[in-house]
């Protein structure tokens, strides 16, 4: 099962779109977060696990892969 949604990320006070793609596959119980290598993202595995368990989605024999990537990569250019 694979699902996609849009979210936001913050860089300072500025927000940017993030595409979140989650795939649940058979395997050892684990959560893997890839993309957007920010320390706070890597630490979110425990929060994701707790949220899934509280919603009634046990992770027994399931591997959850979460891919985070910029949804749009537009650079702002200053005109002089």
DSSP file (Angstrom, degrees, kcal/mol; ACC not computed):
  #  RESIDUE AA STRUCTURE BP1 BP2  ACC     N-H-->O    O-->H-N    N-H-->O    O-->H-N    TCO  KAPPA ALPHA  PHI   PSI    X-CA   Y-CA   Z-CA
    1    1 A X              0   0    0      0, 0.0    23,-2.2     0, 0.0     2,-0.4   0.000 360.0 360.0 360.0 131.5    0.0    0.0    0.0
    2    2 A X  E     -A   23   0A   0     21,-0.2     2,-0.3     2,-0.0    21,-0.2  -0.998 360.0-179.5-133.8 134.3    1.4    3.4   -1.0
    3    3 A X  E     -A   22   0A   0     19,-2.6    19,-2.8    -2,-0.4     2,-0.3  -0.961   8.6-158.6-133.0 150.1   -0.1    6.8   -0.3
    4    4 A X  E     +A   21   0A   0     -2,-0.3     2,-0.3    17,-0.2    17,-0.2  -0.955  16.9 159.1-127.4 147.6    0.9   10.4   -1.1
    5    5 A X  E     -A   20   0A   0     15,-2.1    15,-3.1    -2,-0.3     2,-0.4  -0.959  34.3-112.8-153.8 168.2    0.0   13.7    0.4
    6    6 A X  E     +A   19   0A   0     -2,-0.3     2,-0.2    13,-0.2    13,-0.2  -0.850  36.9 159.8-107.0 145.9    1.3   17.3    0.7
    7    7 A X  E     -A   18   0A   0     11,-2.7    11,-2.3    -2,-0.4     2,-0.3  -0.718  32.6-105.1-141.5-168.7    2.6   18.9    3.8
    8    8 A X  E     -A   17   0A   0      9,-0.2     2,-0.3    -2,-0.2     9,-0.2  -0.946  18.6-161.1-128.7 153.4    4.8   21.8    4.7
    9    9 A X  E     -A   16   0A   0      7,-2.8     7,-2.1    -2,-0.3     2,-0.4  -0.882  16.7-133.2-122.3 159.7    8.4   22.2    6.0
   10   10 A X  E     -A   15   0A   0     -2,-0.3     2,-0.5     5,-0.2     5,-0.2  -0.948  17.6-177.0-119.6 135.6    9.9   25.2    7.7
   11   11 A X  E >  S-A   14   0A   0      3,-3.1     3,-1.7    -2,-0.4     2,-0.5  -0.900  77.6 -49.5-125.1  99.5   13.2   26.8    7.0
   12   12 A X  T 3  S-     0   0    0     -2,-0.5     0, 0.0     1,-0.3     0, 0.0  -0.635 120.8 -27.3  69.6-124.5   13.5   29.6    9.5
   13   13 A X  T 3  S+     0   0    0     -2,-0.5     2,-0.4    -3,-0.1    -1,-0.3   0.371 121.0  96.0-100.0   2.2   10.2   31.5    9.3
   14   14 A X  E <   -A   11   0A   0     -3,-1.7    -3,-3.1     2,-0.0     2,-0.3  -0.793  62.5-148.5 -99.9 134.5    9.6   30.5    5.6
   15   15 A X  E     -A   10   0A   0     -2,-0.4     2,-0.3    -5,-0.2    -5,-0.2  -0.666  13.4-175.9 -99.0 154.7    7.5   27.5    4.6
   16   16 A X  E     -A    9   0A   0     -7,-2.1    -7,-2.8    -2,-0.3     2,-0.2  -0.984  31.6 -98.3-145.4 154.0    7.9   25.3    1.6
   17   17 A X  E     -A    8   0A   0     -2,-0.3    54,-1.3    -9,-0.2    55,-0.5  -0.454  33.5-167.1 -75.8 143.0    5.8   22.3    0.3
   18   18 A X  E     -AB   7  70A   0    -11,-2.3   -11,-2.7    52,-0.3     2,-0.5  -0.998  14.4-141.6-130.3 129.8    6.9   18.8    1.0
   19   19 A X  E     -AB   6  69A   0     50,-3.5    50,-2.0    -2,-0.4     2,-0.5  -0.805  17.5-159.5 -89.3 129.4    5.5   15.7   -0.7
   20   20 A X  E     -AB   5  68A   0    -15,-3.1   -15,-2.1    -2,-0.5     2,-0.5  -0.948  10.2-177.7-112.6 120.4    5.1   12.8    1.8
   21   21 A X  E     -AB   4  67A   0     46,-2.4    46,-3.1    -2,-0.5     2,-0.4  -0.980   4.5-170.4-120.1 126.8    4.9    9.3    0.3
   22   22 A X  E     -AB   3  66A   0    -19,-2.8   -19,-2.6    -2,-0.5     2,-0.4  -0.956   4.7-175.5-121.3 132.2    4.3    6.4    2.7
   23   23 A X  E     -AB   2  65A   0     42,-2.5    42,-2.9    -2,-0.4     2,-0.5  -0.995   9.0-159.3-127.6 131.9    4.6    2.8    1.8
   24   24 A X  E     + B   0  64A   0    -23,-2.2     2,-0.3    -2,-0.4    40,-0.2  -0.949  21.8 169.0-111.5 122.9    3.7   -0.1    4.2
   25   25 A X  E     - B   0  63A   0     38,-2.7    38,-3.4    -2,-0.5     2,-0.1  -0.885  40.6 -91.3-130.3 160.5    5.3   -3.5    3.3
   26   26 A X  E    S+ B   0  62A   0     -2,-0.3     2,-0.3    36,-0.2    36,-0.2  -0.468  76.3  89.4 -68.4 142.9    5.7   -6.8    4.9
   27   27 A X  S    S-     0   0    0     34,-1.5     2,-0.1    -2,-0.1     3,-0.1  -0.957  80.0 -25.0 159.0-172.5    8.9   -7.2    6.9
   28   28 A X  S    S-     0   0    0     -2,-0.3     2,-0.3    33,-0.1    32,-0.0  -0.399  79.4 -91.5 -64.9 142.8   10.4   -6.6   10.3
   29   29 A X  S    S+     0   0    0     34,-0.1     2,-0.3    -2,-0.1    34,-0.2  -0.392  75.9 127.1 -60.5 115.1    8.6   -4.0   12.4
   30   30 A X  E     -c   63   0A   0     32,-1.4    34,-2.8    -2,-0.3     2,-0.4  -0.985  50.1-137.8-163.0 161.8   10.4   -0.7   11.6
   31   31 A X  E     -c   64   0A   0     -2,-0.3     2,-0.5    32,-0.2    34,-0.2  -0.998  19.5-170.2-128.0 126.1    9.9    2.9   10.4
   32   32 A X  E     -c   65   0A   0     32,-3.0    34,-3.3    -2,-0.4     2,-0.5  -0.975   4.0-165.1-120.1 125.7   12.3    4.4    8.0
   33   33 A X  E     +c   66   0A   0     -2,-0.5     2,-0.3    32,-0.2    34,-0.2  -0.953  14.7 178.0-111.3 122.2   12.3    8.1    7.1
   34   34 A X  E     +c   67   0A   0     32,-3.0    34,-2.5    -2,-0.5    -2,-0.0  -0.875  38.1  33.9-123.0 156.7   14.2    9.1    4.0
   35   35 A X  S    S+     0   0    0     -2,-0.3     3,-0.3    32,-0.2    34,-0.2   0.049  89.4  54.1  86.2 161.3   14.7   12.4    2.3
   36   36 A X  S    S-     0   0    0     32,-0.2     2,-2.4     1,-0.2     5,-0.1   0.924  77.2-143.8  40.5  73.4   15.0   16.0    3.7
   37   37 A X        +     0   0    0      4,-0.1     2,-0.4     3,-0.1    -1,-0.2  -0.365  43.4 145.6 -72.6  74.4   17.9   15.1    6.1
   38   38 A X    >>  -     0   0    0     -2,-2.4     4,-1.9    -3,-0.3     3,-0.6  -0.885  54.3-128.4-108.1 141.6   16.9   17.3    9.1
   39   39 A X  H 3> S+     0   0    0     -2,-0.4     4,-1.7     1,-0.2     5,-0.1   0.872 109.2  54.2 -58.5 -39.2   17.6   16.0   12.6
   40   40 A X  H 34 S+     0   0    0      1,-0.2     4,-0.3     2,-0.2    -1,-0.2   0.837 106.9  52.0 -67.0 -31.1   14.0   16.7   13.7
   41   41 A X  H X4 S+     0   0    0     -3,-0.6     3,-1.4     1,-0.2    -1,-0.2   0.923 108.4  50.4 -68.3 -44.0   12.7   14.6   10.9
   42   42 A X  H >< S+     0   0    0     -4,-1.9     3,-0.8     1,-0.3    -2,-0.2   0.826 108.6  53.2 -63.7 -31.6   14.9   11.7   11.9
   43   43 A X  T >< S+     0   0    0     -4,-1.7     3,-0.6     1,-0.2     4,-0.4   0.516  89.2  81.2 -80.6  -4.9   13.7   12.0   15.5
   44   44 A X  T <>  +     0   0    0     -3,-1.4     4,-2.5    -4,-0.3     5,-0.2   0.547  62.9  91.8 -80.9  -6.1   10.1   11.8   14.4
   45   45 A X  H <> S+     0   0    0     -3,-0.8     4,-2.5     1,-0.2    -1,-0.2   0.894  86.9  49.1 -55.5 -43.0   10.0    7.9   14.1
   46   46 A X  H <> S+     0   0    0     -3,-0.6     4,-2.4     1,-0.2    -1,-0.2   0.880 111.0  49.6 -66.5 -37.8    8.9    7.5   17.6
   47   47 A X  H  > S+     0   0    0     -4,-0.4     4,-2.2     2,-0.2    -2,-0.2   0.896 111.8  48.6 -67.7 -39.2    6.1   10.1   17.2
   48   48 A X  H  X S+     0   0    0     -4,-2.5     4,-2.5     2,-0.2    -2,-0.2   0.929 112.1  49.2 -64.1 -45.6    4.9    8.3   14.0
   49   49 A X  H  X S+     0   0    0     -4,-2.5     4,-2.3    -5,-0.2    -2,-0.2   0.924 112.3  47.5 -60.2 -46.2    5.0    4.9   15.7
   50   50 A X  H  X S+     0   0    0     -4,-2.4     4,-2.4     1,-0.2    -1,-0.2   0.893 111.8  50.5 -63.2 -40.8    3.0    6.2   18.7
   51   51 A X  H  X S+     0   0    0     -4,-2.2     4,-1.4     2,-0.2    -2,-0.2   0.912 110.8  48.4 -65.0 -42.7    0.4    7.9   16.4
   52   52 A X  H  <>S+     0   0    0     -4,-2.5     5,-2.8     1,-0.2     4,-0.2   0.918 113.0  47.7 -64.1 -43.1   -0.1    4.8   14.3
   53   53 A X  H ><5S+     0   0    0     -4,-2.3     3,-1.3     1,-0.2    -2,-0.2   0.898 110.2  51.8 -64.6 -40.3   -0.5    2.6   17.5
   54   54 A X  H 3<5S+     0   0    0     -4,-2.4    -1,-0.2     1,-0.3    -2,-0.2   0.765 107.6  53.5 -69.8 -23.3   -3.0    5.1   19.0
   55   55 A X  T 3<5S-     0   0    0     -4,-1.4    -1,-0.3    -3,-0.2    -2,-0.2   0.417 124.3-103.5 -88.7   1.1   -5.1    5.1   15.8
   56   56 A X  T < 5S+     0   0    0     -3,-1.3     2,-0.8    -4,-0.2    -3,-0.2   0.725  80.5 130.2  87.3  21.8   -5.3    1.3   16.0
   57   57 A X      < -     0   0    0     -5,-2.8    -1,-0.2    -6,-0.2    -2,-0.1  -0.790  42.4-160.3-108.4  87.9   -2.8    0.4   13.3
   58   58 A X        -     0   0    0     -2,-0.8    -5,-0.0     1,-0.1    -9,-0.0  -0.384  11.5-147.2 -67.9 146.0   -0.4   -2.1   14.8
   59   59 A X    >   +     0   0    0    -10,-0.1     3,-1.8    -2,-0.1     2,-0.3   0.031  40.9 149.7-102.3  26.2    2.9   -2.5   13.0
   60   60 A X  T 3  S-     0   0    0      1,-0.3     3,-0.1   -31,-0.1   -32,-0.1  -0.456  81.7  -8.5 -65.4 123.0    3.4   -6.2   13.7
   61   61 A X  T 3  S+     0   0    0     -2,-0.3   -34,-1.5     1,-0.2     2,-0.4   0.801 111.9 120.3  58.4  33.2    5.4   -7.6   10.8
   62   62 A X  E <   -B   26   0A   0     -3,-1.8   -32,-1.4   -36,-0.2     2,-0.5  -0.978  50.0-155.8-128.1 141.6    5.2   -4.3    8.9
   63   63 A X  E     -Bc  25  30A   0    -38,-3.4   -38,-2.7    -2,-0.4     2,-0.6  -0.971  11.1-156.7-113.3 127.6    7.9   -2.0    7.6
   64   64 A X  E     -Bc  24  31A   0    -34,-2.8   -32,-3.0    -2,-0.5     2,-0.5  -0.923   6.2-168.4-108.3 120.3    6.8    1.7    7.1
   65   65 A X  E     -Bc  23  32A   0    -42,-2.9   -42,-2.5    -2,-0.6     2,-0.5  -0.946   2.4-168.8-110.9 122.5    8.9    3.7    4.6
   66   66 A X  E     -Bc  22  33A   0    -34,-3.3   -32,-3.0    -2,-0.5     2,-0.5  -0.952   1.4-166.0-115.4 118.7    8.3    7.4    4.6
   67   67 A X  E     -Bc  21  34A   0    -46,-3.1   -46,-2.4    -2,-0.5     2,-0.5  -0.915   2.1-169.0-107.3 125.4    9.8    9.5    1.8
   68   68 A X  E     +B   20   0A   0    -34,-2.5     2,-0.3    -2,-0.5   -32,-0.2  -0.957  17.0 158.7-114.0 125.9    9.9   13.3    2.2
   69   69 A X  E     -B   19   0A   0    -50,-2.0   -50,-3.5    -2,-0.5     2,-0.1  -0.994  48.7 -90.7-144.8 151.0   10.8   15.4   -0.8
   70   70 A X  E     -B   18   0A   0     -2,-0.3   -52,-0.3   -52,-0.2     3,-0.2  -0.418  30.2-153.2 -59.5 129.8   10.4   19.0   -1.9
   71   71 A X  S    S+     0   0    0    -54,-1.3     2,-0.4     1,-0.3    -1,-0.2   0.864  82.3  17.6 -73.9 -36.6    7.1   19.1   -3.9
   72   72 A X        -     0   0    0    -55,-0.5     2,-0.6     2,-0.1    -1,-0.3  -0.999  64.9-159.2-137.4 132.2    8.3   22.1   -5.9
   73   73 A X        +     0   0    0     -2,-0.4     2,-0.5    -3,-0.2    -3,-0.0  -0.679  32.3 150.6-114.5  78.5   11.8   23.3   -6.3
   74   74 A X        -     0   0    0     -2,-0.6     2,-0.4     0, 0.0    -2,-0.1  -0.917  33.0-146.8-107.3 131.8   11.6   26.9   -7.4
   75   75 A X        -     0   0    0     -2,-0.5     2,-0.4     2,-0.0    -2,-0.0  -0.787  13.9-127.6 -96.7 140.2   14.3   29.3   -6.4
   76   76 A X        -     0   0    0     -2,-0.4     2,-0.5     2,-0.0    -1,-0.0  -0.699  24.3-158.4 -83.8 136.4   13.6   32.9   -5.7
   77   77 A X        -     0   0    0     -2,-0.4     2,-0.5     2,-0.0    -2,-0.0  -0.957   9.1-139.3-119.0 134.5   15.7   35.3   -7.6
   78   78 A X        -     0   0    0     -2,-0.5     2,-0.5     2,-0.0    -2,-0.0  -0.766  15.7-146.0 -90.3 131.8   16.4   38.9   -6.7
   79   79 A X              0   0    0     -2,-0.5    -2,-0.0     1,-0.1     0, 0.0  -0.851 360.0 360.0-100.1 132.3   16.3   41.4   -9.5
   80   80 A X              0   0    0     -2,-0.5    -1,-0.1     0, 0.0    -2,-0.0   0.403 360.0 360.0 -99.8 360.0   18.7   44.3   -9.3
